[in-house]
Amino acid sequence: MRLVTFQRLNNNGAFDESAPVMPLFGIGAPMREQESRSGLFSFFGEEVGILSRDGTRVLPIAETGISYPDMNALIAGLLPEEMEVLRDAAQAFEMAASDTEYAESEEGSEENRGLCVGRDVKILSPIPVPLQDVICLGLNYTEHAEEAAAYAREAFTSKDRYPVYFAKRVNQSPADGDPVPAYADLVDSLDYEAELAVIIGKDVKGISPEEAPGCIFGYTILNDFSARNLQTRHTQWYLGKSLDGYTPMGPCIVTADEFSFPPRLRISSRVNGELRQDSTTDMLIFGIDYIISDLSRAMTLRAGTIISTGTPKGVGMGFDPPKFLHAGDTVTCEIEGIGTLTNTICD
């Protein structure tokens, strides 16, 4: 199942202010008798829906009788029986959205086939405002660790047998298609990193690697944009990774049941159509089960926690000379089974 966060559009392609309003600083009535932990941060008119596999249609989950004010609330509160309702709805919706004969039948009316992406709705980042900083893995593909060390060995060092963890501040996550600022007055070496992001589905502490798969809600694509000059200037990476707009995610969250574990998915990135990164997610040095277990030994991982698992070789700093990004460049990250995340650098 592919879940998205979206806003409704009016006939002029702008945000529809008459659309259902979720809690925002106490304005609007919740669609469910529970408050979102992120309710104060929800976008105006933010809704959660099921995305068709071709990415063209959205079914608001409220139409299934299950309503949460935002994705964070859904991840934290969704009950097993509600998940089954959504799976059944997703299966029926996919048939309605893709089957020509069904679409022409009375049951397959335009209304039953959901809302049209781009005409009726705008897809946002699946989690526009994360509850906490994103947890990231550095140097988690062998060949990327080697190209990073060649660029700046002192800034990119790792301990044998231990993963490199760092945090990434995300005030607001851009969506697929949203621009990413160049910060030309601050950044002279803007880089991209295609990554598989894991979304934790329940609060966990002190779990084993064997228990880790059962704690995963789903997966999405994250582009870990990085200001290399800021990253290498300091003894830690927080600032260079955390500029506003530097954590696009999307286009959706694919629930964990869609993949075998560990997921072996092709991951790639292209800049202006040129293939830069090309690998598979089973090439991680530290696997997803190890990462979740290792982190949970020291901290509680709350539902909605985002863990970005690292990037393969082929980032801009890995070339000689480096191929950094400039205003006007377009980066497309793709992960098999999830989709594509495309962002253009703006002034």
C-alpha positions as CSV (number, residue, x, y, z in Angstrom):
1,M,0.0,0.0,0.0
2,R,1.2,3.5,-1.0
3,L,0.3,6.2,1.5
4,V,0.6,9.9,0.8
5,T,0.0,13.3,2.4
6,F,-1.9,15.7,0.1
7,Q,-3.8,19.0,-0.1
8,R,-6.8,19.5,-2.2
9,L,-6.7,22.0,-5.1
10,N,-9.4,24.3,-6.5
11,N,-10.2,24.8,-10.2
12,N,-7.4,27.3,-10.5
13,G,-4.8,24.8,-9.2
14,A,-4.4,26.6,-5.9
15,F,-5.0,25.3,-2.4
16,D,-8.7,24.7,-1.9
17,E,-9.6,26.6,1.3
18,S,-13.0,25.0,1.4
19,A,-11.4,21.5,1.8
20,P,-11.7,19.7,5.1
21,V,-9.5,21.4,7.7
22,M,-7.4,19.3,10.1
23,P,-6.4,20.7,13.6
24,L,-4.1,23.6,13.2
25,F,-3.4,25.7,16.3
26,G,-6.8,24.7,17.6
27,I,-8.7,25.6,14.4
28,G,-11.0,23.1,12.8
29,A,-12.5,19.9,14.2
30,P,-10.5,16.7,14.3
31,M,-11.9,13.9,12.1
32,R,-11.3,11.4,14.9
33,E,-11.6,11.6,18.7
34,Q,-7.9,11.6,19.3
35,E,-5.4,14.4,19.0
36,S,-2.3,14.2,16.7
37,R,1.0,14.5,18.4
38,S,1.9,16.7,15.5
39,G,-1.4,18.6,15.4
40,L,0.1,22.0,16.1
41,F,2.4,21.5,13.1
42,S,0.0,20.1,10.5
43,F,-0.3,21.9,7.2
44,F,-3.6,23.7,6.6
45,G,-5.9,21.3,4.8
46,E,-3.4,18.4,5.1
47,E,-5.0,14.9,4.5
48,V,-3.7,11.4,4.2
49,G,-4.6,9.2,1.2
50,I,-3.9,6.0,-0.7
51,L,-1.9,6.5,-3.9
52,S,-2.6,4.4,-7.0
53,R,0.4,2.4,-8.3
54,D,0.7,4.6,-11.4
55,G,0.8,7.7,-9.2
56,T,-2.1,9.5,-10.8
57,R,-5.0,9.0,-8.3
58,V,-5.5,9.5,-4.6
59,L,-8.2,8.0,-2.4
60,P,-8.6,10.0,0.8
61,I,-8.6,7.5,3.7
62,A,-11.5,9.4,5.3
63,E,-13.6,7.8,2.6
64,T,-12.9,4.4,4.1
65,G,-14.3,5.4,7.5
66,I,-10.8,5.7,9.0
67,S,-9.5,9.3,9.5
68,Y,-6.4,10.6,11.1
69,P,-5.4,14.3,11.0
70,D,-1.9,13.6,9.5
71,M,0.6,10.9,8.7
72,N,2.3,11.0,12.0
73,A,-1.0,10.4,13.8
74,L,-1.8,7.5,11.4
75,I,1.5,5.8,12.0
76,A,1.3,6.1,15.7
77,G,-2.4,5.2,16.1
78,L,-3.4,2.8,13.3
79,L,-4.9,-0.4,14.6
80,P,-4.3,-3.8,13.0
81,E,-8.0,-4.0,12.0
82,E,-7.8,-0.5,10.5
83,M,-4.8,-1.5,8.5
84,E,-6.8,-4.4,7.0
85,V,-9.6,-2.0,6.1
86,L,-7.1,0.2,4.3
87,R,-5.5,-2.7,2.5
88,D,-8.9,-3.9,1.2
89,A,-9.7,-0.3,0.2
90,A,-6.3,0.0,-1.6
91,Q,-7.0,-3.2,-3.6
92,A,-10.4,-2.0,-4.7
93,F,-9.2,1.4,-5.4
94,E,-6.4,0.1,-7.6
95,M,-8.9,-1.9,-9.6
96,A,-11.1,1.2,-10.0
97,A,-8.2,3.4,-11.0
98,S,-6.7,1.1,-13.6
99,D,-9.3,-1.3,-15.0
100,T,-11.0,0.2,-18.1
101,E,-14.1,-1.9,-18.0
102,Y,-14.6,-1.3,-14.3
103,A,-14.1,2.5,-14.9
104,E,-16.9,2.5,-17.4
105,S,-19.3,0.6,-15.1
106,E,-21.6,2.3,-12.6
107,E,-19.5,1.2,-9.7
108,G,-16.4,2.6,-11.4
109,S,-17.5,6.2,-11.6
110,E,-15.1,9.1,-11.6
111,E,-15.8,9.7,-7.9
112,N,-15.0,6.1,-7.0
113,R,-11.7,6.3,-8.8
114,G,-10.4,8.9,-6.4
115,L,-8.9,12.4,-6.9
116,C,-6.6,13.2,-9.8
117,V,-3.0,14.2,-8.9
118,G,-2.2,17.6,-10.3
119,R,-5.7,18.5,-11.0
120,D,-7.6,17.8,-7.7
121,V,-4.7,17.4,-5.3
122,K,-1.1,18.3,-4.7
123,I,1.1,15.5,-3.2
124,L,3.2,16.8,-0.2
125,S,6.1,15.1,1.4
126,P,4.7,11.9,3.1
127,I,5.7,13.4,6.5
128,P,5.9,17.2,5.9
129,V,7.0,17.9,9.4
130,P,8.8,15.0,11.2
131,L,8.2,14.8,14.9
132,Q,12.0,14.6,15.6
133,D,15.2,15.0,13.7
134,V,15.9,12.4,11.0
135,I,18.4,9.8,12.1
136,C,21.0,9.2,9.3
137,L,23.7,6.6,8.6
138,G,26.9,7.9,7.2
139,L,29.4,5.9,5.1
140,N,27.1,2.9,5.1
141,Y,28.0,1.7,1.6
142,T,31.6,0.6,1.2
143,E,32.4,2.3,-2.1
144,H,30.7,5.6,-0.9
145,A,32.9,5.5,2.2
146,E,36.0,5.2,0.0
147,E,35.0,8.1,-2.3
148,A,34.1,10.3,0.7
149,A,37.5,9.6,2.3
150,A,39.2,10.5,-1.0
151,Y,37.5,13.8,-0.9
152,A,38.2,14.8,2.7
153,R,39.6,12.0,4.9
154,E,39.6,14.0,8.1
155,A,35.9,14.9,7.7
156,F,34.8,11.4,6.6
157,T,36.3,8.8,9.0
158,S,34.6,5.8,10.5
159,K,35.4,3.3,13.2
160,D,35.7,-0.3,12.0
161,R,32.7,-2.4,13.2
162,Y,30.7,0.6,14.3
163,P,28.1,2.6,12.3
164,V,28.3,6.4,11.9
165,Y,25.1,8.0,13.1
166,F,24.2,11.7,12.7
167,A,21.0,13.8,12.9
168,K,19.4,16.0,10.3
169,R,17.1,18.9,11.3
170,V,14.0,19.0,9.2
171,N,11.7,22.0,9.8
172,Q,9.7,21.2,6.7
173,S,10.3,18.4,4.1
174,P,10.0,19.4,0.5
175,A,7.9,17.0,-1.7
176,D,8.5,15.4,-5.0
177,G,8.6,18.3,-7.5
178,D,9.4,21.0,-5.0
179,P,12.4,23.3,-5.4
180,V,15.5,23.0,-3.2
181,P,17.3,26.3,-2.4
182,A,20.9,26.7,-3.5
183,Y,22.0,29.1,-0.7
184,A,24.6,30.5,-3.2
185,D,25.9,33.0,-0.6
186,L,26.5,30.2,1.9
187,V,27.1,26.9,0.0
188,D,29.7,26.4,-2.7
189,S,29.5,22.6,-2.9
190,L,25.9,21.4,-2.9
191,D,25.6,17.6,-3.1
192,Y,22.9,15.0,-3.4
193,E,22.5,11.6,-1.7
194,A,19.8,9.1,-2.7
195,E,18.8,7.1,0.3
196,L,16.2,4.5,1.5
197,A,14.4,5.9,4.5
198,V,12.8,3.5,7.1
199,I,9.7,4.7,9.0
200,I,9.3,3.2,12.5
201,G,5.7,2.1,13.2
202,K,5.5,1.8,17.0
203,D,7.5,2.9,20.0
204,V,10.4,0.5,20.6
205,K,13.2,0.2,23.1
206,G,15.8,-2.5,23.5
207,I,14.7,-4.9,20.7
208,S,16.7,-7.6,19.0
209,P,17.6,-7.6,15.3
210,E,15.1,-10.4,14.9
211,E,12.3,-8.2,16.2
212,A,13.3,-5.2,14.1
213,P,11.3,-6.1,10.9
214,G,8.0,-6.1,12.9
215,C,8.7,-2.5,14.0
216,I,8.8,-1.0,10.5
217,F,5.8,0.8,9.2
218,G,7.1,1.4,5.7
219,Y,9.8,2.9,3.4
220,T,10.2,6.1,1.4
221,I,12.9,7.9,-0.6
222,L,15.0,10.6,1.0
223,N,17.5,12.9,-0.7
224,D,20.1,13.9,1.9
225,F,21.2,17.1,0.3
226,S,24.5,18.2,1.8
227,A,26.5,21.4,1.9
228,R,30.0,19.9,1.7
229,N,31.8,23.1,2.6
230,L,29.8,23.4,5.8
231,Q,30.0,19.7,6.5
232,T,33.8,19.5,6.3
233,R,34.3,22.8,8.1
234,H,33.1,21.5,11.4
235,T,34.0,18.4,13.4
236,Q,30.4,17.1,13.0
237,W,27.9,17.2,10.1
238,Y,24.8,18.7,11.6
239,L,24.9,22.1,10.1
240,G,25.9,21.0,6.6
241,K,23.0,18.6,6.5
242,S,20.3,20.7,8.1
243,L,19.7,23.7,5.9
244,D,16.0,24.4,5.4
245,G,14.8,22.5,2.4
246,Y,17.6,20.0,2.4
247,T,15.5,16.9,3.2
248,P,13.0,16.2,0.4
249,M,11.1,12.9,0.8
250,G,8.5,11.0,-1.3
251,P,6.6,10.5,-3.3
252,C,4.9,8.2,-0.8
253,I,5.4,5.7,2.0
254,V,5.1,2.1,0.9
255,T,4.1,-0.1,3.7
256,A,6.6,-2.7,4.9
257,D,4.3,-5.7,3.9
258,E,5.0,-4.8,0.2
259,F,8.6,-6.0,0.4
260,S,10.5,-9.0,1.6
261,F,13.0,-8.3,4.4
262,P,15.6,-7.1,4.1
263,P,14.4,-5.2,1.0
264,R,16.7,-5.7,-2.0
265,L,15.8,-2.7,-4.2
266,R,17.6,-0.9,-6.9
267,I,18.6,2.6,-5.8
268,S,19.8,5.3,-8.2
269,S,20.1,9.0,-8.8
270,R,20.4,11.1,-11.9
271,V,21.4,14.7,-12.3
272,N,20.0,16.4,-15.4
273,G,19.4,12.9,-16.8
274,E,22.9,11.7,-16.2
275,L,23.1,8.5,-14.1
276,R,25.2,9.2,-11.0
277,Q,24.4,6.5,-8.4
278,D,23.3,3.0,-9.2
279,S,23.3,0.2,-6.5
280,T,21.0,-2.0,-4.5
281,T,19.8,-1.5,-0.9
282,D,21.1,-4.9,0.2
283,M,24.7,-3.5,-0.1
284,L,24.4,-1.7,3.2
285,I,27.4,-2.3,5.5
286,F,25.0,-2.3,8.5
287,G,21.6,-3.7,7.7
288,I,18.3,-2.3,8.7
289,D,17.7,-4.9,11.4
290,Y,21.1,-4.2,13.0
291,I,20.5,-0.4,12.8
292,I,17.1,-0.5,14.5
293,S,18.3,-2.8,17.2
294,D,21.5,-0.9,17.8
295,L,19.7,2.4,18.2
296,S,17.0,1.0,20.3
297,R,19.5,-0.3,22.9
298,A,20.3,3.3,23.7
299,M,17.1,5.3,23.0
300,T,13.4,4.9,22.5
301,L,12.5,5.0,18.8
302,R,9.0,6.5,18.7
303,A,6.4,5.8,16.0
304,G,7.1,8.0,13.1
305,T,10.9,8.0,13.6
306,I,12.6,8.3,10.2
307,I,15.9,6.5,9.7
308,S,17.8,7.2,6.5
309,T,20.1,4.3,5.8
310,G,22.9,5.8,3.8
311,T,23.8,6.5,0.2
312,P,25.8,4.5,-2.4
313,K,28.8,5.8,-4.4
314,G,28.3,8.3,-7.1
315,V,27.7,11.5,-5.2
316,G,29.1,14.8,-6.5
317,M,32.2,14.9,-4.3
318,G,33.2,11.4,-5.5
319,F,34.1,12.7,-9.0
320,D,37.4,14.2,-10.1
321,P,36.8,17.0,-10.4
322,P,33.7,17.0,-8.2
323,K,30.3,17.5,-9.8
324,F,28.4,19.7,-7.4
325,L,25.0,21.1,-8.0
326,H,24.0,24.6,-9.2
327,A,20.8,26.5,-9.6
328,G,18.8,25.0,-12.4
329,D,20.1,21.4,-11.9
330,T,17.5,18.7,-11.5
331,V,18.1,15.6,-9.3
332,T,16.0,12.5,-9.6
333,C,16.3,9.8,-7.0
334,E,14.7,6.4,-7.7
335,I,14.1,3.3,-5.6
336,E,12.5,0.2,-7.1
337,G,9.0,-0.3,-5.8
338,I,8.7,3.1,-4.3
339,G,9.0,5.5,-7.2
340,T,10.9,8.7,-8.0
341,L,11.7,11.8,-6.1
342,T,12.7,14.8,-8.3
343,N,13.8,18.2,-7.2
344,T,15.3,21.2,-9.0
345,I,17.8,23.6,-7.4
346,C,16.5,27.1,-7.3
347,D,18.2,30.5,-6.6
